[in-house]
Amino acid sequence: MKIAQILKANTVLGICIALILYVANGIRINIADSHISSWSLTELLINYQGGFVRRGIFGELLFNTSNPIYFATLFQKFALLFALIGIIAILCFESSNISRVLFTATLIFAPGGIHDMKGGGNFPGGEWEYLDRKEIWFYCGIICFYFAVKFLNARPLILSISFSIISVLLILHHELFFVFTFLIYTALLLSKKFEFKSVQTLAAGIYYLLVSVTLFLVTSFSGNGVVAYIIWYSYQEKYSSFVTDFGAIGAIMWTISHSHSLATTIISNGSTLYYIYFVALSILFLLLYTVVTFKVRASFYLAILLNFGIFIGCLLISYVFLDVGRLISIYTIVTLLSLNVLRESLAKSEIQGDLRFNKQQPLGEVFQKNFIIMFLVSYLVFVTLITRVNHCCPQPNEIPLRGFLGLM
């Protein structure tokens, strides 16, 4: 009888884990390969700006080993495996079956989710274009945040030190991580109750100083075009048998003004609607997940603030970011994992009596239903008004965006 009850209670969890493992078969294929994709190798080993910006601290260490190709592949496989195990572990700590279903659906099926990252091949294999690149380190970092909060929330000094170490290492690896780590840490800090003159405040100040200085260093010190070209040419000659895609290196002369120009072209040629369609679907998934996960009014508003902050951060980055689809991927999974970090922190703080919000006023059922209905209706209206548009750049044409206006 007990076995039957246990099986019944964990059926949804088992289905969700099985679904993640099934779709993540692409990760298994990547791990089984003798080398990771050429794109991943270029991002880990090539410093096409001639400085310390793009290769990052992990790439710098790998590049100076006796066999950088081997160790880059090993490190990337470890990151893929860590992310997969971490995502399943977080799923196991979800509080309800509906949140588990939405967590799985968002992670896999929302635009930018695991399945959407697949760049080629037949489902569920192929080359997982975004997941095996630098973004996987973003997700690993936030998963580390989740477990740091879970086990160190009662020790704010150690928690801040952990956040500082992870943030600095990943900002060195990719400066975009600054946006996400800053937002997550600030959201956690807002939920805490502490005195202004305290060790928590000192730890927070040190954290903000460290990550800000790190961001300044990695964005300020880089080489010129001549140095970049020398690196590019020597790398091509040395690793041409392993790396077939040199697209990343082709960006050595790319400037922020070029990115502004590309962003303006995308907007003026109408591709904005194309991308907004997919972003809107991700926003819908994430908002539904927020409603079913955060039941207390103050926590719900804090979660909305975190969601909105990450969205604005990605929106600002998109003005100088080359690959909008890749940014949608980052937004979707970073927000989902960040919401789980916040949820875990709020739960632990409530148990410890360290929560800033004294009145734990629950969200009313009517409010939740109206909130969900409002966003569902808004999304349906939006889809109805969207029509197929011309794209400035080659894009997949799998979903016909034909709506009411297209019939008029």
C-alpha positions in Angstrom: 0.0 0.0 0.0 2.8 2.4 0.9 4.6 1.7 -2.4 1.4 2.4 -4.3 1.0 5.7 -2.5 4.6 6.7 -3.1 4.3 5.8 -6.8 1.1 7.8 -7.1 2.6 10.9 -5.3 5.6 10.9 -7.5 4.1 10.0 -10.9 4.1 13.6 -12.1 7.7 14.1 -10.9 8.7 10.9 -12.7 7.1 12.0 -15.9 8.7 15.4 -15.8 12.2 13.9 -15.2 11.7 11.3 -17.9 10.6 14.1 -20.3 13.7 16.2 -19.5 16.0 13.2 -19.9 14.3 12.3 -23.2 14.7 15.7 -24.7 18.2 16.0 -23.2 19.3 13.0 -25.2 21.0 15.7 -27.3 23.3 16.3 -24.3 24.1 12.6 -24.1 25.0 12.7 -27.8 27.3 15.7 -27.2 28.9 14.0 -24.2 29.5 10.8 -26.2 31.3 12.7 -29.0 35.1 12.8 -28.9 35.0 16.6 -29.5 32.4 19.2 -28.7 31.1 21.4 -31.5 33.4 23.8 -33.4 31.4 26.8 -32.1 32.0 25.7 -28.5 35.7 25.2 -29.1 36.0 28.7 -30.7 34.3 30.3 -27.7 36.4 28.6 -25.1 39.8 28.8 -26.8 39.8 31.7 -29.2 40.3 35.2 -27.9 39.3 37.1 -31.0 39.5 40.5 -29.3 43.1 39.9 -28.5 42.6 40.4 -24.8 41.1 38.7 -21.8 37.5 39.5 -22.6 36.1 36.6 -24.7 38.1 33.6 -23.8 37.5 34.1 -20.1 39.3 32.5 -17.1 38.2 29.0 -18.0 39.3 29.3 -21.6 42.6 30.9 -20.5 43.3 27.9 -18.2 42.4 25.4 -21.0 44.4 27.2 -23.6 47.5 26.9 -21.6 47.2 23.1 -21.0 49.2 20.5 -23.0 46.1 19.6 -25.0 43.5 22.5 -25.0 41.1 20.7 -27.4 40.8 17.7 -25.1 40.4 19.7 -21.9 38.0 22.2 -23.5 35.8 19.2 -24.5 36.1 17.7 -21.1 35.2 20.9 -19.3 32.2 21.5 -21.6 30.9 18.0 -21.1 31.2 18.4 -17.3 29.2 21.7 -17.6 26.5 20.0 -19.7 26.2 17.1 -17.2 26.2 19.4 -14.2 23.4 21.5 -15.7 21.3 18.5 -16.5 21.7 16.9 -13.0 21.2 20.3 -11.4 17.9 21.0 -13.3 16.5 17.6 -12.3 17.6 18.2 -8.7 15.8 21.6 -8.6 12.7 19.9 -10.1 12.7 17.4 -7.3 12.4 20.3 -4.8 9.4 21.9 -6.5 6.5 22.3 -4.1 3.5 21.2 -6.2 2.8 19.1 -9.3 1.5 22.0 -11.3 4.7 24.0 -10.7 6.6 20.9 -11.7 4.7 20.7 -15.0 5.2 24.4 -15.7 8.9 24.2 -14.8 9.4 21.3 -17.2 7.2 22.9 -20.0 9.1 26.2 -19.7 12.5 24.6 -19.6 11.8 22.4 -22.6 9.1 23.8 -24.8 9.2 27.6 -24.3 11.1 29.5 -26.9 14.7 29.3 -25.8 14.1 26.1 -23.9 16.2 23.0 -24.3 14.4 21.6 -27.3 14.4 25.0 -29.0 18.2 25.1 -28.8 18.6 22.2 -31.1 20.4 23.5 -34.2 20.2 20.5 -36.5 19.6 16.8 -36.8 16.6 14.7 -36.0 14.8 15.0 -32.7 16.0 14.4 -30.0 19.6 14.4 -31.2 21.4 16.9 -33.4 23.7 19.6 -32.5 22.4 21.7 -29.6 23.5 25.0 -30.8 23.1 27.2 -27.7 23.2 24.7 -24.9 26.7 23.5 -25.5 28.1 27.1 -25.8 29.0 29.6 -23.2 25.4 29.9 -22.0 25.7 26.5 -20.3 28.1 28.2 -17.8 25.4 30.8 -17.0 22.9 28.1 -16.1 25.5 26.2 -14.1 26.3 29.3 -12.1 22.7 30.0 -11.3 22.2 26.4 -10.3 25.1 26.9 -7.9 23.3 29.9 -6.5 20.2 27.8 -5.9 22.1 25.3 -3.8 24.2 27.9 -2.1 20.9 29.6 -0.9 19.4 26.2 0.1 22.3 25.2 2.3 23.9 28.5 3.3 20.9 30.9 3.7 21.3 30.9 7.5 24.9 32.2 7.1 24.6 35.4 5.2 28.4 36.2 5.2 29.3 32.8 3.7 26.4 33.1 1.3 27.6 36.5 0.1 31.2 35.2 -0.3 29.9 32.2 -2.4 27.9 34.6 -4.6 31.0 36.8 -5.0 33.3 33.9 -6.0 30.8 32.4 -8.5 29.9 35.8 -9.9 33.5 37.0 -10.4 34.6 33.7 -12.1 31.6 33.8 -14.5 31.9 37.5 -15.2 35.5 36.8 -16.2 34.2 34.0 -18.4 31.4 36.2 -20.0 30.7 39.8 -19.0 26.9 39.4 -19.6 26.7 37.3 -16.4 27.1 40.6 -14.5 23.5 41.6 -15.4 22.0 38.4 -14.1 24.0 38.0 -10.9 23.5 41.6 -10.0 19.7 41.3 -10.3 19.5 38.0 -8.4 21.6 39.1 -5.5 19.7 42.4 -5.2 16.3 40.6 -5.2 17.6 38.3 -2.4 18.9 41.3 -0.5 15.5 43.1 -0.7 13.8 40.1 0.9 16.1 40.0 3.9 15.5 41.8 7.2 18.8 43.2 8.6 20.3 46.2 10.3 22.1 48.8 8.2 25.2 48.6 10.3 25.7 44.8 10.2 27.9 42.1 8.7 25.3 41.5 6.0 25.6 45.1 4.8 29.4 44.8 4.8 29.2 41.6 2.8 26.7 43.1 0.3 29.0 46.1 -0.2 32.0 43.9 -0.8 29.9 41.8 -3.3 28.8 44.8 -5.3 32.4 46.2 -5.3 33.9 43.0 -6.5 31.5 42.3 -9.3 31.5 45.9 -10.5 35.4 46.1 -10.6 35.4 42.7 -12.4 33.0 43.9 -15.0 35.1 47.1 -15.5 38.3 45.0 -16.0 36.9 42.5 -18.5 35.2 45.2 -20.6 38.2 47.7 -20.5 41.2 45.6 -21.3 41.3 44.1 -24.8 43.7 44.0 -27.7 43.5 45.7 -31.0 42.5 44.4 -34.4 46.1 43.5 -35.3 46.6 41.3 -32.2 43.2 39.7 -32.9 44.1 38.9 -36.5 47.3 37.2 -35.4 45.5 35.0 -32.9 42.8 34.2 -35.5 45.3 33.2 -38.2 47.5 31.1 -35.9 44.5 29.3 -34.5 43.1 28.5 -38.0 46.4 27.0 -39.0 46.8 25.0 -35.7 43.3 23.7 -35.2 41.8 23.6 -38.7 41.4 19.8 -38.5 39.1 20.2 -35.4 37.4 23.5 -36.0 35.3 24.0 -39.1 33.3 27.0 -38.1 35.2 30.2 -37.7 32.2 32.5 -37.4 33.1 33.7 -34.0 36.5 34.7 -35.1 35.0 36.6 -38.0 33.7 39.1 -35.5 37.2 40.4 -34.6 36.5 43.8 -36.3 32.9 44.0 -35.0 32.2 47.1 -33.0 29.4 48.4 -30.9 28.4 50.8 -33.7 28.0 47.8 -36.0 25.7 46.2 -33.5 23.7 49.4 -33.2 23.4 49.4 -37.0 22.2 45.7 -37.1 19.7 46.4 -34.3 18.3 49.4 -36.3 18.1 47.2 -39.4 16.2 44.5 -37.6 13.7 47.1 -36.3 13.2 49.0 -39.5 12.8 45.9 -41.6 10.0 44.5 -39.5 11.8 41.5 -37.9 11.0 42.8 -34.5 7.5 41.3 -34.6 9.0 37.9 -35.5 11.2 37.9 -32.4 8.5 39.4 -30.1 6.2 36.5 -31.0 8.7 34.1 -29.4 9.6 36.3 -26.5 5.9 36.7 -25.7 5.5 33.0 -25.5 8.4 32.7 -23.1 7.0 35.6 -21.0 3.6 33.8 -20.8 5.2 30.5 -19.6 7.3 32.4 -17.0 4.4 34.4 -15.7 2.2 31.4 -15.4 5.0 29.6 -13.5 5.4 32.7 -11.2 1.6 32.7 -10.4 1.5 29.1 -9.3 4.9 29.2 -7.4 4.7 32.4 -5.4 1.5 32.3 -3.3 2.3 35.2 -0.9 1.6 38.7 -2.3 4.9 40.3 -1.3 6.9 37.3 -2.7 4.8 37.4 -5.9 5.6 41.1 -6.5 9.3 40.5 -5.8 9.3 37.6 -8.3 7.6 39.9 -10.9 10.3 42.5 -10.2 13.0 39.9 -10.8 11.4 38.7 -14.0 10.9 42.2 -15.2 14.5 43.2 -14.3 16.0 40.2 -16.3 13.7 41.1 -19.2 14.9 44.7 -19.3 18.5 43.6 -18.9 18.2 41.3 -21.9 16.3 44.0 -23.8 19.2 46.4 -23.3 21.7 43.8 -24.2 19.8 43.0 -27.4 20.7 46.5 -28.7 24.4 45.4 -29.1 23.9 41.6 -29.2 24.4 39.8 -32.5 22.1 36.8 -32.0 18.6 37.7 -30.8 17.5 34.0 -30.8 20.4 33.2 -28.5 19.4 36.0 -26.2 15.8 34.6 -26.0 17.4 31.3 -24.9 19.3 33.1 -22.2 16.3 35.1 -21.0 14.0 32.0 -20.8 16.3 29.7 -18.8 18.1 32.3 -16.7 14.7 33.7 -15.5 13.3 30.3 -14.8 16.4 29.3 -12.7 16.5 32.7 -11.0 12.9 32.4 -9.9 13.8 29.1 -8.2 16.7 30.7 -6.4 14.4 33.4 -5.2 11.7 30.9 -4.1 14.2 28.8 -2.2 15.6 31.9 -0.5 12.2 33.2 0.6 11.2 29.8 1.9 14.4 29.5 4.0 14.2 33.1 5.3 10.6 32.5 6.4 11.6 29.5 8.4 14.4 31.4 10.0 12.2 34.5 10.7 14.6 36.6 8.7 12.0 37.7 6.1 11.5 41.4 5.6 7.8 41.1 5.0 6.0 40.7 8.3 2.5 40.3 6.9 2.4 37.1 4.9 -0.8 38.0 3.0 -1.7 35.3 0.5 -2.7 35.9 -3.1 -6.4 35.5 -3.4 -7.7 32.8 -5.7 -9.7 35.5 -7.7 -6.6 37.5 -8.2 -4.6 34.5 -9.4 -7.4 33.5 -11.8 -7.8 37.1 -13.2 -4.0 37.5 -13.6 -3.8 34.2 -15.6 -6.8 35.0 -17.7 -5.5 38.5 -18.4 -2.2 37.3 -19.7 -3.7 34.4 -21.7 -6.2 36.7 -23.4 -3.6 39.3 -24.0 -1.4 36.7 -25.6 -4.2 35.4 -27.8 -5.1 38.9 -28.9 -1.4 39.6 -29.7 -1.1 36.4 -31.8 -4.3 37.3 -33.7 -2.8 40.7 -34.7 0.6 39.3 -35.7 1.1 38.6 -39.4 4.0 37.1 -41.4 6.6 39.8 -41.8 9.8 40.1 -43.9 13.0 39.3 -42.2 16.2 41.2 -42.5 18.1 38.0 -42.0 17.5 34.3 -42.9 15.2 32.9 -40.2 13.4 29.5 -39.8 10.0 29.6 -41.3 8.3 26.8 -39.4 5.5 28.7 -37.7 3.3 30.7 -40.1 2.5 33.9 -38.3 -0.8 34.6 -40.1 -3.4 36.4 -38.2 -6.6 38.4 -38.5 -5.0 41.4 -40.2 -3.5 39.1 -42.8 -6.9 38.1 -44.0 -8.2 41.7 -44.5 
